[in-house]
């Protein structure tokens, strides 16, 4: 590794060689220097980590290499054949303004009306709408009053309507707008005073209304044949917590928990009941559950890139090329390979790992020096052993049509959570985190089912379930 034109690896090796030759140095000082060299090596390796060779997200990697588009490649903008979003004429405009010909400017003659040419302006009118309910009051001869009942949803002298609630929840939970800015939006755009406390109450109302959905979506995911699982760190009231995700192409479920492992997964209850194929990034607690497993090869490619760049492991380069080749062949074959082709690739995979054993051997058992247990391995060695020991799970995408090459779907589902943390910094309370997770689960699931976030929230506040929840 080179930092500021200094070959760090060569420098560390040179110091180690000098230490080995030095006979007069005390054992205590020698051990201290070796520890310092180890720390320097670890810190130097961290300098070399980026979004291409580690789990560092691109947004946190400002120095990531950016490649310019070469000549001859497609131009910016919409490509031929794409489904555009251009405006089109509307059959029933809200207002029609007719403009007649000024006949005084025309030559003399007789003219007859034959039709119109139309152009439309699509605009937005943000305004407050107040609906007043007046119930009739009757009084008989004896002075007894009879009052017509108000509708069930009109329970106070003045209250917010569903439109306000839908807009507030949409902006806070879907667009991730802070509460204070939402209050400003209502006050300035619509002259409706909405407090931060009211916005919180709207979200809390949505959370309670989604109790049935919460139970329903867990059952759907537990009964599915393929499940993507992932977890990411979140900050709740200044403390480290974890947001867990279980999803597929039809459903999404988020859940916050103070623990990352089995305790949280058991409490959520989806994976313990799941019997299909679980796609994940080799977080060990997932292997406690009796289902098939598929490992994320996007993670493997990044780790292999690190092994190549920092540890100079040439077998890693060959493995990168092989995994990409298998993925390309699998896609070309329609999602899975036949037994013959799969067998050929599996043989090449094993052969490459056997060669890797020579370049990246395990630690020498003769150098235990009294230490017990499993000897420490390098990151490259740990990766090699995982690829070897979990071959079936690494290559499952090759032989099972529904299994993808990577766990990117789960990472994409979690991405907006990271955006929320960047905007707000944290969740102020566990209640707020639970509200966010349940409402986002509902909106994400609805969008996967073809229901927009606005329609989904309108159905929610009207006390209705989306049609996909009503299907058997």
N, C-alpha and C positions, 0 to 999 in steps of 0.2 A: 504494500500500500504506500502511495506517495502523497504526502501532505506538504504543500509549499515547497515542492521540488526536493523533499527529503524522503528517501526510501526508509520508511519506519521499520519495516520487517528486517531489512539488511542491517540497520543500526542496532536493533535489539539483539539480533543474532551475533553481531560483532561483540557486544558487551557480554553476552553469555559465554562466548568463547574465551574472552579475557578472564572472566570470573573462574572458568574451569581451569585455566592455566595458573591462576594465582594461588600460591601455596601458603603464603604468610597471613592471609586474611582470616579473621576469626569466624567461626561457624555462625555466630549471632548476626554479625554484619553481613555475611554472605546470604543468609536467609532473608534478611531485611531487604537487601538489594534485589533478590529474586522476586519478592512480593511486589516491590516497586515496579520492576520490569513487567510483571503480570498486569498490574494496574494500568501501566502505560499502554500495553497491548490491548487491553479491554477498551480503554478510552479511544484509542486510535481506530479500533474496529467500529465504534459507534459513529465516528466521523464519516465512515464509508457507507453507512446505512441510508437508504433512500426508498422512495415508493416503488422502485423496480426490484429491489432485493430484500425487502422486509415488509412488515405489515404497516409501515408508516403510510398514512393516506396521502394522496397527491397534494391536498390542501395544506398539509403540514410539511411539505417538501418544496420550499421556494426555489431551491437551486436545482430542481430536476431538469434534465436536459430537454430542450425543446427543439424538435426537428422542423425545418421549414419545408413547405410543399415543393416538390421538384416540378420542373416544367413538364407539361403533358398530362398531369393529373387533373382530376375534375376541378372545376372552378368553384368559388364560394357560392352559396345560395342554393335555392331549390334545384333538384336534379330532375331530368326528364322522367316522366312516369310517376312522380310522387303525387300523393293525394294532398292537394293544397288546402289552404283555409281562406281563400279569397272571398270577399263579400259578394253576395248575389242578391238580385232583386227579390223583395218580399211581396207576396200576393196581397196581403191585407195590411197596408201601412196604417199607422196610428193617425196620421194627419195627411190630408191631400191639399196641396195648394195649386190651383189652376192658374196658368198664365196664358192669356189670350193674345193673339196677334194684334198689333196696332195697325188696323186697316188703313189708317190715314197715311201710313208710310209705304203703302203698296201702290202699284200702278192701277189705273182705273180698270174695272172689270167686275165680273160676277164670280164670287168665291163660295164654295160649299165646304162644310165641316166634314172631314174624313177620318178624324181620330186624333190621337195624342202620341207624343214621344215622352218617355218617362226617364227621370233620373231620381235617385234616392240618396238621402243623407242618413246614415245610421248614427245616432247620437245617444247620449245617456242623460236622463233627468233624475237626479238624486233629490228626493224630497220626502218630507215627513207626511205620513197619512194617519189621521186620527179618525177612528170609527166610534161614534157615540151610540150606545144602546139606550133607548127610551122605552121603558115598559109602562103600559097604561095602568092608571090607578082609578078604580071605580069606588063609589061610595053609595050605600043604600040609604033609604029614608031614615033609618035609625042611626046613621052616621058611621056604620061599620065599613072599613076600607077593604078593597079587594085589589091586590097587586099582581100583575102578570109576572111570571118567573123569568129571571135573566137566564141566558144560556149557561150551561155548566162551566164553561171555560171563562166566563166573565164573573169573577169572584170578588173584585175590589172596585172602589170608586174610580181609580186610575191604575192601569197596569200596562206592562210591556206586552206587545203581541209576539207571535211566533217569528215574524220577520226579523225583529230585533234580536231575538235569541239565536236564530239560525245564523244571522250575519256575525254576531259576536263570537259564537263557537267556531264558525268557519274561519274567522280571522285569527283567533287565538290558538286553536288546536290544529288547523290545517295549514294556514299561512304563517303560523308561528310569530304573529305580531304581539308585542308586549301589551299588557293590559292598559297601561297609561296611554299608549298611542291609539288603542281602540277607542278609549273614552274620548280622546281628542277628535277622532274620525267622526263619531256620532254627533258630537257637539258642533263641530265646524261645518260638516257636510249636510247634516240633516236637522240641526237645532234640537236634538234629542239629548237631554242630560242623562248619561248612563255612568254610574259610578264603577270604580274598580271592583267593589264588593258585589255589585249586581252581575258583572261579567263572570266573577267566580261562581256565583249562584247559578248562572245559566249553565256553566260547565258541570257543576255538581248535579244539576237536574238531568243533563244529558247522560252523565255517568250512571245515575240511578236507573234511568229508563233503559240502559243497555245491559242490565243484569241478565235478562233472558238471552240476549245475543252472546254474552260472555260464556254462558254455559253451552249454548248451541255450537259456537265456533270451536270450542275445545273438543267436543265430540266429533265434529267433522274432521278436524285435523288428526285426531287419534285414530279414526277409522280409515284414513287415506292410505294410499299405497306408497307415496313418496313424501318425505318431509325434510325441509331445510331447517337447520338449527344453528343459532349463533348467539353470542352475548357480547355486550360492550359495556365499558365502564361509564357510570353516570354519577353526578354529584347531587346528593340530596341533603339539604341543610348543612353543607360543608363536609359531609362524610361520603367516603367512597362506597358506592353501591353498584349493582349490576342490572342492566336491562336485558332480559332474555327474549329471544324471538323464536317462534315456531311458525313456519309458513310454507306454502307451495304456490302454484300458479292461480289457485282459486281463493285461498283463505290466508289471513294474517292474524297472528296473535302476539301481543307484547305483554310483558309482565315485569315489574321492578322487584328486586329482592336484594337483601343485604349480602347474600351469599352467591357465589358463582357456580358452585358444583351441585352435587346430588340433592342436597337439602332443598335448594330452590326448585330443581326439576321435579322432585317428588311433590312439592307443594302445588306446582302448576298442574301436574297430573296428566299432561298430554303424552309425553314420551314413555312413562311407565306403562301406558295402555297401548302404545303404538307397536304394530307388528310388521310394518312394511320396511322400506329402505330409508335410513336416516343419513342425510348428507351433512357433513360437518367438517371442521378443520382439525380433527384429531384431539380435541379436548377430552382427556382421559375419562372423566365421569360419564360421558355418553356411552362408553363401552360397558357400563354396568347393566345396561338394559338389553333385553332379549329381542333384538331386531337385527336386520341386516344393516351394514354400514357402508357408506361410500365417502371417501376422503376427497377434500377439495384440492384439485390439482393446480389451481391458481396459486394457492399457498405454496405448493411444492415448487412451482416454477420460480417464485420469488426467493425461496430458501436456496434453491439450486443456483440462482444468480448470485446470491451472497457467497455461497461456497466457492463459486468460480472466481469472483472478484477479490474476496478477502483471503481465502485459504488456498487459492490457486489450484483448485481441484478440477482437473481436466475431464474426469468422468462426469462431472456435473454438467458440463457443456454438452456432452453426448446425450445425457439423459433429457436435457431440455429439448433437444432436437427430436429425440425419440417420442417423448410425450406429445409434442405438437404434431408429429407425423401421425401418431395413432389417432389423435383427436380429429385431424383432417380426414383420415381414411374412414373413421366412424361416421362423420357427418356425410361424407360422399356416399356411404353405403346405406344411408337412410336412418341412422341412429344406433345401429349395432352391427358387429361383424359376424360372419359365419364362423363355425368352429375351426375351419382350416386357417383362415386369415388370423383369427384371434390366437391360435396356437403358435403361428409364426412370430407374431409380435411378442407373445409371452416369452418365447424362447430367447428372442433378442434382448428383452428386458432383463431376464435372469443372467444371461451371458454378460451384459454390461455391468450388472452389480457384482458379478464374480471378479471382473477385471478391476472394479472399484475397490474391492477388498485389498488389492495389492497397493494401490495408491493411498488408500485411507484405512489402514489396519486398526484393529482394536488395541486398547492399551495393553502393554506387556504385563501379564499376570505375575511375572517374576520380580516386578518392581513395586510390590505392594508396600514394602517397608513396614509391615505390621498393621496396615490399614485393613479394615473389615468392610464387607459389603461390596457393592458394585463400584468399580473404578470409574472416575470421572472421564467423560468422553468429550471430544470437541463437538461443536455444532454440526459440522459436516459428517462426523461419524454417527451422531444421533439420527441425522436425516437419512443416511445410508441404511441404517438398521431399520428405521421405520418403513422405508420403501421396500426393504427385503421381507420384513416380518408381516407387513400388512399388504402384501401384493394383491390379494383378492379385492380388498377394499379400494386400493389405488386404481386398479384397472376395471372396476365394476362397470364404469361408463362404457367400456368397450363391448360388453356382451349383453347389457340390459338396456333396452331402448329408452325407458323412462328416466334412467339415471343420467344426469348431466356431467360434464367434464369438471365443473367447479361448483362451489357453493355461493356463487355471486348473487343469486336471487335473495338469499338471506342478508347478505351485505347491503344490497340495494334497499331492502326493506328497512334496514337499520339506519340508513344514511341520514334521513331527515331528523332522527333523534340526535345525531351529532351536530346537525345544524342548529337544533333547538338549544343544545348546550352551549354552542358558540354565541348565540344571541343572548340567552338569559344567564349563562354562567352556571346555573344549577336549578334544581327544583327546590322551592322553599320548604316543602313539607312532603312526607310520604303520601299524604292524601292527594296532593297535586300531581305527583308522579303516577299514581294509580289512575287518576282521571285522564291524564295525557295518554297513557298506554291503552286504556280501554276505548277511548274515543278514536285514537289513531288506528287501533285494530279494526274498528267498525268501518271507518272511512276507507282504509286500505282495502279491506275485503270487498266493500261495495264497488270501488273503482275497478278491482280485478273482475268483478261480475258485470261490468258495463254500466254501473250506476254512478252518476257524478256525485261529488261531495255535497253539493248544494241540495240535490234531490234527496240524497241519503239523510241529511239533517232535517229536511222538511218532513219526510216520512216519520222520522224519529219523534219530532215534537208534535206531530199529528196523531201519535199513538199507533202508527201502522208499521208493519214489518215489510222489508223489501220482498219482492216476489220470489227471489231465489231461496229465502228462508221458509217460504210456504210450500215449496215443491217437496214431494216425497223423496 
